[in-house]
Each structure stands twice: as structure tokens, then as C-alpha cells.
Amino acid sequence: MKKFEVKVNGTAYSVEVEEVGAPASAPAAAPAAAPVAAPAPAAAPSAGETAVAAPMPGTIVSVAVKAGDAVKKGQVLVVFEAMKMEQEVVAPADGTVVAVNVMQGNSVDTGSVLLTLR
């Protein structure tokens, strides 16, 4: 067994890790840190709707549309900051914004649904 200290969001956890190939007689240790829950997935879009997702983790800088807005393919919908660079998320097709799931200042993970188009 090897002991490590791992920091998650500023909180330190002490964990023990068993090496692969360790003798079978070695007892398995209980996890020392509580597992981190994954974020709840966004509801799947209805038929005819398209979910527009974050391509990478980041922080929302601005939201350029609201529910009910008509958008054109290539129009900027959301601007977010990732790795100290601003990235634009654009409409994949013409449509109408059904729902906006983020607002300025939100942190998002890769695949987080930012908004839904119909």
C-alpha cells in the first residue's frame, strides 16, 4: 500500500492505493476518501430539439441569447473562458432557442448542455 495526499477543490484527502500485482493475501483497504459525485446530466432534448454542449470545461463569460430568440447557423450563442482564452459557442443550425441552462459566471464541464435549440 502507498499513501498519498490528494487535493480536490482545495480540500486535502489522505488516500491509500494498493499496487497492482500485490500479494493476494494482502487485505483490501477501504477507501479513505469519499467518492466525488458526478454532475447530474441535463435532460435529453425532445424530438426535433438540439442540445448545444460545452466543448471543454470553462466559465461562462456571456450569454448572447434568451429563450424564444430565433438564431441563424454560425451565430454566437455563448462565450466562455477556457485556459485563459475566450471561446465562442455558435449555433449549429438555424432555429429557435428553447431553453438556456447557463448564465454569466457559471462553471461548466465538457458536455454540459448550455442551451437547447429547436
C-alpha positions as CSV (number, residue, x, y, z in Angstrom):
1,M,0.0,0.0,0.0
2,K,1.1,3.5,-0.8
3,K,-0.3,6.6,0.9
4,F,-0.9,9.8,-1.0
5,E,-2.4,13.2,-0.2
6,V,-4.8,14.4,-2.9
7,K,-6.3,17.9,-3.0
8,V,-9.8,18.3,-4.6
9,N,-11.2,21.8,-4.8
10,G,-8.8,22.9,-2.1
11,T,-9.8,20.1,0.3
12,A,-7.0,17.6,1.2
13,Y,-7.8,13.9,1.4
14,S,-5.4,11.1,2.5
15,V,-5.8,8.0,0.4
16,E,-4.2,4.6,0.3
17,V,-3.6,2.8,-3.0
18,E,-2.8,-0.8,-3.5
19,E,-0.3,-1.7,-6.1
20,V,-1.3,-3.9,-9.0
21,G,0.3,-7.3,-8.6
22,A,0.4,-7.1,-4.8
23,P,0.2,-10.4,-3.0
24,A,-3.3,-11.9,-2.9
25,S,-3.1,-12.3,0.8
26,A,-2.9,-8.6,1.4
27,P,-6.2,-7.3,2.7
28,A,-8.0,-4.8,0.6
29,A,-8.3,-1.4,2.3
30,A,-11.5,0.6,2.5
31,P,-11.4,3.9,0.6
32,A,-10.1,6.7,2.8
33,A,-11.8,9.5,0.8
34,A,-15.5,9.8,-0.1
35,P,-16.2,9.5,-3.8
36,V,-16.9,12.6,-5.7
37,A,-20.4,12.7,-7.2
38,A,-20.6,13.3,-10.9
39,P,-22.8,16.3,-12.0
40,A,-26.3,15.3,-12.9
41,P,-26.8,15.0,-16.6
42,A,-29.0,17.5,-18.3
43,A,-32.4,16.3,-19.6
44,A,-32.2,14.8,-23.1
45,P,-33.7,17.1,-25.7
46,S,-37.1,16.3,-27.1
47,A,-37.6,15.1,-30.7
48,G,-36.7,17.9,-33.0
49,E,-34.5,19.7,-30.5
50,T,-30.7,20.0,-30.4
51,A,-28.7,20.3,-27.3
52,V,-25.7,22.7,-27.6
53,A,-23.0,21.5,-25.3
54,A,-19.8,22.9,-23.9
55,P,-16.8,21.6,-25.9
56,M,-14.5,21.8,-22.9
57,P,-14.6,22.9,-19.2
58,G,-14.7,26.6,-18.6
59,T,-16.5,29.6,-17.1
60,I,-19.4,31.4,-18.9
61,V,-18.4,34.9,-19.8
62,S,-21.6,35.9,-21.6
63,V,-24.9,34.5,-22.9
64,A,-26.0,36.3,-26.1
65,V,-29.5,34.8,-26.5
66,K,-32.5,34.0,-24.4
67,A,-35.4,31.5,-24.7
68,G,-37.6,32.3,-27.6
69,D,-34.9,34.0,-29.7
70,A,-34.5,33.0,-33.4
71,V,-30.9,32.2,-34.3
72,K,-29.0,31.6,-37.5
73,K,-26.4,28.9,-38.2
74,G,-23.0,30.3,-37.0
75,Q,-24.5,32.9,-34.7
76,V,-22.7,33.3,-31.4
77,L,-24.8,31.9,-28.6
78,V,-22.4,31.7,-25.6
79,V,-18.9,32.9,-24.9
80,F,-16.9,31.0,-22.3
81,E,-13.3,31.2,-20.9
82,A,-11.2,28.1,-21.0
83,M,-7.4,28.0,-20.4
84,K,-7.4,31.8,-20.2
85,M,-8.8,32.2,-23.7
86,E,-12.4,33.1,-24.7
87,Q,-14.2,30.6,-26.9
88,E,-17.4,31.2,-28.8
89,V,-20.1,28.6,-29.0
90,V,-22.1,29.1,-32.2
91,A,-25.5,27.8,-33.4
92,P,-25.1,24.5,-35.3
93,A,-28.2,25.3,-37.4
94,D,-31.0,27.9,-37.8
95,G,-33.6,27.5,-35.1
96,T,-35.2,28.9,-32.0
97,V,-33.8,28.9,-28.5
98,V,-36.0,26.6,-26.4
99,A,-34.0,26.8,-23.1
100,V,-30.9,28.5,-21.8
101,N,-29.3,26.4,-19.0
102,V,-26.4,28.7,-18.0
103,M,-25.7,32.3,-17.0
104,Q,-22.7,34.5,-16.8
105,G,-20.2,33.3,-14.1
106,N,-21.3,29.6,-14.2
107,S,-18.6,26.9,-14.4
108,V,-19.3,24.2,-16.9
109,D,-17.8,20.8,-17.7
110,T,-17.1,19.2,-21.1
111,G,-20.5,18.1,-22.4
112,S,-22.6,20.3,-20.1
113,V,-25.7,21.4,-22.0
114,L,-25.6,25.1,-22.4
115,L,-28.8,25.6,-24.2
116,T,-31.4,23.8,-26.4
117,L,-32.5,24.7,-29.9
118,R,-35.5,23.7,-31.9
